[in-house]
């Protein structure tokens, strides 16, 4: 039995509390294509003295679940998020920039738009909020290779100087993409601020 070497497990799922599990289920189905694996009005059924907890498990791949939602009566999404400990954001990765931009257009048509978009060199990322105000990142690796992007984070002076990257307007990215610009060209142009938003983003929306 190995008792000295670090074993590297992969992130399997996230669980979130919410005041409205059904709203969460609907949003994540629309955004990343999750399906309900199981739901119950009491995840603690059979446990003496435990409160009833409405819970839903969902997935968008072969895993038994990737997200779980636990409905907590009285929970308010209007609370000051920055005032309590929580996960700052979580992320879903696309294989290509085309997939990310296509998803942006699909969600925009349904009234779901990002609160901040950035090209951070190693990745292009669009940040959304869910019904409870959690920050959800949709991104693509700009190198198409996780080993290369890791080296970029470790050694790039540009990244070290500006880790959040350069803010971009997704509509301007889409327009340039449709005009024939490649993914690498778009990233280079983003770092020249060619796609800067007309209305500045407020980075505090991610806090």
VMD Tcl script that draws the C-alpha trace (Angstrom):
set ca {
  {0.00 0.00 0.00}
  {1.33 3.42 -0.98}
  {1.60 5.59 2.12}
  {4.21 8.14 1.03}
  {3.47 9.36 -2.52}
  {0.74 11.89 -3.21}
  {-2.09 10.41 -5.25}
  {-3.77 12.99 -7.51}
  {-7.54 12.50 -7.50}
  {-9.72 14.39 -9.98}
  {-12.40 16.81 -8.88}
  {-15.65 14.87 -9.04}
  {-18.54 17.11 -7.96}
  {-19.66 20.22 -6.12}
  {-22.62 20.56 -3.79}
  {-24.37 23.86 -3.17}
  {-27.02 25.08 -0.76}
  {-29.91 27.01 -2.25}
  {-33.32 28.41 -1.44}
  {-34.76 27.04 -4.69}
  {-33.42 23.72 -5.97}
  {-35.75 23.70 -8.96}
  {-34.40 27.04 -10.18}
  {-30.86 25.70 -9.91}
  {-31.78 22.53 -11.81}
  {-33.33 24.60 -14.61}
  {-30.39 26.99 -14.90}
  {-27.67 24.37 -15.05}
  {-29.67 22.31 -17.53}
  {-29.78 25.35 -19.82}
  {-26.16 26.39 -19.31}
  {-24.21 23.11 -19.29}
  {-26.76 20.45 -20.19}
  {-27.17 18.66 -16.88}
  {-29.86 16.03 -16.32}
  {-31.38 14.98 -13.01}
  {-30.03 11.67 -11.74}
  {-32.03 11.62 -8.52}
  {-34.10 13.96 -6.38}
  {-35.66 13.59 -2.97}
  {-37.67 15.68 -0.54}
  {-35.54 14.37 2.31}
  {-31.93 13.34 1.77}
  {-31.80 12.56 5.49}
  {-34.75 10.15 5.42}
  {-34.25 7.30 7.86}
  {-31.88 9.31 10.05}
  {-33.46 9.95 13.43}
  {-33.60 13.58 14.44}
  {-32.18 14.88 11.15}
  {-34.03 17.70 9.37}
  {-35.67 17.07 6.01}
  {-33.44 18.29 3.19}
  {-34.72 18.54 -0.36}
  {-31.82 17.47 -2.56}
  {-31.16 17.00 -6.26}
  {-28.20 15.30 -7.96}
  {-27.39 16.20 -11.59}
  {-24.73 15.33 -14.16}
  {-23.76 16.21 -17.72}
  {-21.47 13.27 -18.39}
  {-20.91 9.66 -17.32}
  {-20.36 10.50 -13.64}
  {-23.18 9.61 -11.25}
  {-23.35 13.32 -10.40}
  {-21.30 16.46 -10.96}
  {-23.43 18.94 -8.99}
  {-25.77 18.51 -6.05}
  {-28.25 21.06 -4.74}
  {-29.57 21.06 -1.18}
  {-32.57 23.29 -0.52}
  {-32.31 25.15 2.77}
  {-35.44 27.02 3.88}
  {-34.76 30.67 4.65}
  {-31.53 30.86 2.66}
  {-31.32 34.19 0.85}
  {-29.44 34.87 -2.36}
  {-29.62 38.57 -1.50}
  {-27.09 38.29 1.32}
  {-23.77 40.07 0.91}
  {-21.70 37.31 -0.73}
  {-18.39 38.92 0.15}
  {-19.26 38.91 3.84}
  {-19.19 35.15 4.39}
  {-16.90 32.24 3.57}
  {-17.79 30.36 0.41}
  {-16.44 29.01 -2.86}
  {-15.39 32.05 -4.91}
  {-16.34 30.44 -8.22}
  {-16.28 27.15 -10.07}
  {-15.53 26.48 -13.72}
  {-16.55 24.37 -16.70}
  {-14.17 23.95 -19.63}
  {-14.92 23.78 -23.35}
  {-12.70 22.11 -25.92}
  {-12.60 25.03 -28.37}
  {-13.22 28.75 -28.48}
  {-15.95 28.09 -31.02}
  {-17.82 26.02 -28.43}
  {-17.49 28.79 -25.85}
  {-18.65 31.52 -28.22}
  {-21.52 29.37 -29.50}
  {-22.61 28.76 -25.92}
  {-22.47 32.50 -25.26}
  {-24.81 33.18 -28.19}
  {-27.18 30.38 -27.16}
  {-27.43 31.67 -23.58}
  {-27.69 35.31 -24.66}
  {-30.75 34.42 -26.75}
  {-32.34 33.15 -23.53}
  {-31.49 36.26 -21.54}
  {-28.49 34.76 -19.72}
  {-25.42 36.95 -20.14}
  {-22.00 37.01 -18.47}
  {-21.15 39.60 -15.84}
  {-17.46 39.70 -16.83}
  {-15.33 38.27 -19.66}
  {-11.56 38.12 -19.84}
  {-8.64 36.73 -21.79}
  {-6.04 35.73 -19.22}
  {-3.52 34.40 -21.71}
  {-3.86 30.73 -20.85}
  {-7.62 30.87 -21.09}
  {-10.58 32.91 -22.26}
  {-13.24 32.94 -19.57}
  {-16.82 34.18 -19.32}
  {-18.24 34.56 -15.81}
  {-21.94 34.13 -15.10}
  {-24.05 34.09 -11.94}
  {-26.57 31.41 -11.08}
  {-29.96 31.99 -9.39}
  {-28.30 32.22 -5.95}
  {-25.56 34.58 -7.09}
  {-22.75 32.01 -7.28}
  {-20.07 32.82 -9.84}
  {-19.81 30.23 -12.62}
  {-16.92 30.35 -15.08}
  {-17.16 28.97 -18.61}
  {-13.76 28.86 -20.26}
  {-11.51 27.43 -22.95}
  {-7.78 26.70 -22.74}
  {-6.23 29.06 -25.28}
  {-3.33 26.68 -25.91}
  {-5.55 23.64 -26.30}
  {-3.10 21.82 -24.07}
  {-3.19 21.84 -20.28}
  {0.55 21.18 -19.99}
  {1.35 24.26 -22.08}
  {-1.09 26.46 -20.21}
  {0.39 25.28 -16.91}
  {3.86 26.29 -18.09}
  {2.42 29.65 -19.10}
  {1.06 30.24 -15.60}
  {4.37 29.22 -14.08}
  {6.71 31.24 -16.28}
  {4.87 34.00 -18.19}
  {5.88 37.51 -17.19}
  {2.70 38.82 -18.83}
  {0.54 36.59 -16.66}
  {2.51 37.50 -13.54}
  {1.99 41.19 -14.28}
  {-1.74 40.87 -15.04}
  {-3.22 37.55 -13.81}
  {-6.82 38.55 -14.46}
  {-5.88 39.27 -18.05}
  {-7.56 41.76 -20.35}
  {-11.31 42.32 -20.28}
  {-13.14 41.50 -23.51}
  {-16.57 42.16 -24.97}
  {-17.93 38.77 -26.08}
  {-19.91 40.30 -28.94}
  {-16.72 41.83 -30.32}
  {-15.00 38.44 -30.04}
  {-17.87 36.77 -31.89}
  {-17.74 39.39 -34.66}
  {-14.00 38.93 -35.13}
  {-14.36 35.14 -35.06}
  {-17.07 35.25 -37.69}
  {-14.81 37.50 -39.78}
  {-12.23 34.71 -39.88}
  {-9.84 35.43 -37.00}
  {-8.30 32.32 -35.44}
  {-8.43 31.57 -31.72}
  {-4.76 32.49 -31.28}
  {-5.25 35.75 -33.20}
  {-8.19 36.66 -30.97}
  {-6.12 36.09 -27.84}
  {-3.27 38.21 -29.17}
  {-5.68 40.99 -30.11}
  {-7.39 40.77 -26.72}
  {-4.06 41.51 -25.09}
  {-3.81 44.59 -27.30}
  {-7.22 45.62 -25.88}
  {-8.93 45.46 -29.27}
  {-12.04 43.90 -27.70}
  {-12.30 46.01 -24.60}
  {-15.93 46.50 -23.44}
  {-17.59 49.83 -24.13}
  {-18.89 49.76 -20.54}
  {-16.14 48.86 -18.06}
  {-16.61 45.71 -16.00}
  {-16.68 45.86 -12.22}
  {-14.37 43.06 -10.99}
  {-16.08 43.15 -7.60}
  {-19.02 41.24 -9.15}
  {-16.88 38.12 -8.68}
  {-16.32 38.72 -4.96}
}
mol new
graphics top color blue
foreach p $ca { graphics top sphere $p radius 0.5 }
foreach p [lrange $ca 0 end-1] q [lrange $ca 1 end] { graphics top cylinder $p $q radius 0.2 }
display resetview
